[in-house]
Amino acid sequence: MFTPIRRVAVLGAGALGATYASQFFHMDPDAIRVIASGDHYQRLKHNGVFINDVHVQLPVVQPGEAPYP
């Protein structure tokens, strides 16, 4: 027996993190959060990411912020 994964947090969104985060986002936008800080947080928050020429505006939170309501 297994418990389905309902929420995912990605720490950092480099090449792999952003790719996986975008895949999770396309499956369920409410189930993914990217945790980032400083300039990286600001860039992700304002610009999102491009994966294979597709723009994805990932939900981004800072460390210490509650990732989900």
C-alpha positions in Angstrom: 0.0 0.0 0.0 1.3 3.5 -0.8 0.2 7.0 -0.1 0.0 9.2 -3.2 2.2 12.3 -3.3 0.0 15.4 -3.2 2.5 18.2 -2.8 6.1 18.7 -3.9 8.6 21.4 -3.0 11.7 21.8 -5.2 14.7 23.3 -3.5 16.4 25.5 -6.1 15.4 25.6 -9.7 18.6 25.0 -11.8 18.4 23.0 -15.0 17.0 19.8 -13.5 15.0 21.4 -10.7 13.2 23.7 -13.1 12.5 20.8 -15.5 11.0 18.6 -12.9 9.1 21.5 -11.3 7.6 22.4 -14.7 6.5 18.8 -15.2 4.8 18.7 -11.8 3.3 22.1 -12.5 1.7 20.9 -15.7 0.2 17.9 -13.8 -1.2 20.0 -11.0 -0.3 23.7 -10.6 -1.4 23.7 -6.9 0.8 20.8 -6.0 4.2 22.4 -6.6 6.3 25.1 -5.0 9.9 26.2 -5.7 11.9 27.4 -2.7 14.5 30.0 -3.6 16.1 33.0 -2.0 17.8 36.3 -2.9 18.2 37.2 -6.6 17.2 33.7 -7.7 13.9 34.2 -5.9 13.3 37.6 -7.6 14.2 36.2 -11.1 11.9 33.2 -10.7 9.1 35.2 -9.3 9.2 37.9 -12.0 10.4 35.9 -15.1 9.4 32.3 -14.5 11.4 29.7 -16.4 11.5 28.6 -20.0 11.6 24.8 -20.7 12.0 23.8 -24.3 10.8 27.3 -25.3 7.7 27.0 -23.1 7.3 29.7 -20.5 6.2 28.4 -17.0 5.4 30.8 -14.2 6.2 28.5 -11.2 4.9 29.3 -7.8 8.0 30.5 -5.8 8.4 30.9 -2.0 11.3 32.0 0.1 12.8 29.8 2.9 10.7 30.1 6.0 7.5 31.0 4.1 4.7 28.6 4.4 4.7 26.8 1.0 1.0 25.9 1.1 -1.9 27.6 2.7 
